[in-house]
Amino acid sequence: MTSIPAQSCAQAVEVTHLRKVYGETVAVDDVSLSVAEGEIFGILGPNGAGKTTTVECVIGLRMADAGSIRVMGADPSSDRIVFGELPNAQLHRAALGGLTRFDAEVPVLATLVIAALALVSLPGPLATYRQEGILRRLATTPLPRSWALAAPVMINLGLAIVGVAIIFVLGHVAFALALPRSPAALALTLLLCVAALFAIGLAIAAVVHVSGLQLVSAATFLPLVFFAGLWNHARRCRAPCARSATTRRSAPPSGRPRMRWQARFPPPGPCS
């Protein structure tokens, strides 16, 4: 088999004296490695040797207890916006039913889009129409007043549909988000969500003065987000991370072979 040389001499990953401990168990001890750009690097070892822990430290899912890690020149432990928050680089959490945090957050994001449009964007034009007497003025024109009322509703409804579609399509295409098993159930859920939130928005537009509209909209939007479980969802996401720092594993048998850093392809060349 012909070896394909690495395209660049630059080091994509550099790990130096990595150490990770869970309680009294040393999962990774003094591991150093480097991977060049364009190089395929394999990690071999028995169960419990620390392969997964090493990879999770490299991409920022876990904090190393000692040593240094550089990925494309950046530190995953401090640059979590680049590494640890990537949807494709997240742990499946038992507290979330086996979902990643990204999978669990997608329905929350979709609901937030609908709520923001229904409670913040929709009431403004309708309350202005009511307070300024625009509907009474339209009575003298051929334009039906119902059209003026329906226009803001349809615009915000269209924005809600587009926003939710972008979230699900982009999540599926770019981040391998699993699509719902029952599209009909998803459509019914979104329909009920839109109906409930838009009804609240229309009620606000019907009774609140324009001068106090922003305050009432915010006072309605924020408690609904809180009591809908967003805070509890965030707390459940943080709990597994906090427990992982204190979880103790069973001690490995003495003399257990550690993982081996081998199976390099292409073979090390002048750049390695």
C-alpha positions in Angstrom: 0.0 0.0 0.0 1.3 3.4 -1.0 1.7 5.9 1.9 0.2 9.3 1.4 2.5 12.0 2.9 1.1 14.6 5.2 0.2 17.8 3.5 1.8 20.1 6.0 4.5 20.0 8.7 2.4 22.1 11.1 1.2 20.3 14.2 -2.6 20.2 14.4 -2.6 18.6 17.9 0.0 18.8 20.6 -0.4 17.1 24.0 2.3 17.3 26.6 2.3 15.4 29.9 -1.5 15.1 30.1 -2.9 13.8 33.4 -6.5 13.3 34.3 -7.7 11.9 37.7 -11.1 10.8 38.8 -11.1 10.6 42.6 -8.4 8.2 43.5 -8.2 6.6 40.0 -5.7 7.9 37.5 -7.3 7.7 34.1 -4.6 9.3 32.0 -1.0 9.6 33.3 1.8 11.6 31.6 0.6 11.2 28.0 2.3 13.2 25.3 1.6 13.1 21.6 1.5 15.2 18.5 -0.5 14.9 15.3 0.5 16.8 12.1 -2.0 18.4 9.8 -3.3 15.8 7.3 -2.1 12.9 9.4 -4.4 10.1 10.5 -3.6 9.2 14.1 -5.0 6.1 15.9 -5.2 5.4 19.6 -5.2 1.8 20.7 -5.6 0.3 24.1 -7.9 -1.9 26.3 -11.1 -0.7 28.0 -10.4 1.8 30.7 -7.0 2.7 29.4 -7.9 6.4 29.0 -8.5 6.7 25.3 -11.9 8.4 25.6 -10.8 10.6 28.4 -7.8 11.7 26.4 -9.9 12.6 23.4 -12.5 14.4 25.6 -9.7 16.5 27.1 -8.3 17.3 23.6 -11.6 18.7 22.4 -12.4 20.5 25.7 -15.1 18.3 27.1 -13.1 17.6 30.2 -10.5 19.7 32.1 -7.1 18.1 32.4 -5.6 18.0 35.8 -2.0 18.6 34.5 -0.2 19.0 31.3 -0.9 21.2 28.2 -3.1 20.7 25.1 -3.0 22.8 21.9 -5.3 22.2 19.0 -4.5 24.3 16.0 -2.6 26.6 18.4 -5.6 27.1 20.7 -6.2 25.8 24.2 -9.5 23.8 24.4 -9.8 24.3 28.1 -10.0 28.1 27.8 -11.4 28.4 24.3 -14.6 26.4 25.0 -16.5 28.5 22.5 -14.5 26.8 19.8 -14.2 23.3 21.2 -16.4 22.3 24.1 -19.6 23.9 22.8 -19.5 22.3 19.4 -22.7 20.3 18.9 -20.8 17.4 17.3 -18.4 17.3 20.3 -20.7 16.9 23.2 -21.4 14.0 25.6 -24.7 12.1 25.6 -26.1 12.7 29.0 -28.2 10.2 31.0 -30.0 13.1 32.7 -31.2 14.2 29.3 -32.5 10.8 28.2 -29.3 10.0 26.3 -29.4 13.2 24.3 -26.6 15.7 24.0 -27.1 19.2 25.3 -27.5 20.5 21.8 -30.2 18.0 21.0 -32.1 19.0 24.1 -31.7 22.7 23.4 -33.1 22.7 19.9 -36.8 22.5 21.0 -36.1 25.2 23.6 -34.6 27.4 20.9 -37.7 26.8 18.6 -40.0 27.7 21.5 -38.0 30.9 22.2 -38.3 32.0 18.6 -42.1 31.6 18.7 -42.4 33.3 22.1 -40.3 36.3 21.1 -42.4 36.9 18.0 -45.7 36.3 19.7 -45.0 38.4 22.9 -42.6 41.0 21.8 -43.0 41.6 18.0 -46.7 41.0 17.5 -48.4 43.3 20.1 -46.6 46.5 18.9 -48.4 47.1 15.6 -51.8 45.9 16.8 -51.7 48.1 19.9 -50.7 51.1 17.8 -53.6 50.4 15.4 -56.0 50.4 18.4 -54.6 53.5 20.1 -54.2 55.6 17.0 -57.7 54.8 15.7 -56.3 53.4 12.5 -59.0 50.8 12.2 -61.7 53.4 12.4 -60.0 55.3 9.6 -59.9 52.2 7.5 -63.7 52.0 7.7 -63.9 54.8 5.2 -61.7 53.0 2.7 -62.3 49.9 0.5 -59.6 48.0 2.5 -61.3 45.6 5.0 -60.2 46.2 8.5 -59.7 42.5 9.0 -56.8 42.7 6.6 -55.0 45.3 8.6 -55.4 43.1 11.7 -54.3 39.9 9.9 -51.2 41.4 8.3 -49.0 41.6 11.5 -50.3 38.2 12.6 -49.4 36.5 9.2 -46.0 38.2 9.1 -45.0 37.1 12.5 -46.5 33.6 11.9 -44.4 33.4 8.7 -41.3 34.5 10.6 -41.9 31.9 13.3 -42.2 29.1 10.6 -39.0 30.2 8.9 -37.1 30.5 12.2 -38.2 27.1 13.4 -37.4 25.5 10.0 -33.9 27.1 10.0 -33.2 25.7 13.5 -34.2 22.2 12.6 -32.7 22.1 9.1 -29.4 23.7 10.0 -29.1 21.5 13.1 -29.7 18.4 11.0 -27.5 19.3 8.1 -24.6 20.9 9.9 -24.7 19.2 13.3 -26.3 15.8 12.7 -29.4 16.6 14.7 -31.7 13.6 14.8 -35.0 14.6 13.2 -38.3 13.8 15.1 -39.6 10.3 14.7 -43.1 11.6 14.2 -43.3 14.8 12.0 -47.0 14.9 12.6 -46.5 15.1 16.4 -43.9 17.8 15.9 -46.3 19.8 13.7 -49.1 19.4 16.2 -46.9 20.5 19.1 -45.7 23.6 17.2 -49.3 24.4 16.2 -50.5 24.3 19.8 -47.5 26.4 20.9 -48.1 29.0 18.2 -51.8 29.2 19.1 -51.2 29.6 22.8 -48.4 32.2 22.6 -50.1 34.2 19.8 -53.3 34.3 21.8 -51.4 35.8 24.8 -49.8 38.3 22.4 -53.1 39.4 21.0 -54.5 39.8 24.5 -51.6 42.1 25.4 -52.2 44.1 22.2 -55.9 44.5 23.1 -55.6 45.9 26.6 -52.1 47.4 27.1 -51.2 51.1 26.3 -48.4 51.5 23.8 -46.3 53.3 26.4 -46.2 50.3 28.6 -46.2 47.7 25.9 -42.5 46.8 26.2 -42.6 46.4 30.0 -45.7 44.2 29.9 -44.3 42.1 27.0 -41.0 41.5 28.9 -42.8 40.8 32.1 -44.8 38.2 30.3 -42.0 36.7 28.2 -39.4 36.2 30.9 -41.6 34.4 33.5 -43.0 32.1 30.8 -39.5 31.2 29.8 -38.5 30.5 33.4 -41.6 28.4 34.3 -41.5 26.5 31.1 -38.4 24.7 32.3 -35.6 26.6 30.7 -33.8 27.1 34.0 -34.4 23.5 35.0 -33.1 22.4 31.7 -29.9 24.4 32.1 -29.4 23.1 35.6 -29.8 19.5 34.4 -27.2 20.1 31.8 -24.7 21.4 34.4 -25.3 18.7 36.9 -23.6 15.8 34.9 -20.6 18.1 34.4 -20.4 18.8 38.1 -20.8 15.2 39.0 -18.1 14.0 36.5 -15.5 15.8 38.5 -16.2 13.8 41.6 -17.2 10.4 40.2 -14.9 7.7 41.2 -14.2 4.7 39.0 -13.3 1.3 40.1 -9.5 1.0 40.4 -7.9 -0.7 37.4 -6.2 -4.0 37.9 -2.5 -3.8 38.7 -0.2 -4.2 35.8 -3.0 -3.2 33.4 -1.5 -2.2 30.0 -1.9 1.4 29.2 -3.0 2.7 25.8 -0.5 2.8 23.0 0.0 5.8 20.7 0.6 4.0 17.5 -1.0 3.1 14.1 0.1 6.3 12.5 -0.9 6.8 8.9 0.9 8.2 6.9 4.1 7.0 8.6 6.1 9.6 10.4 8.2 11.6 8.0 10.7 14.4 8.2 8.0 16.7 9.7 7.1 14.6 12.7 
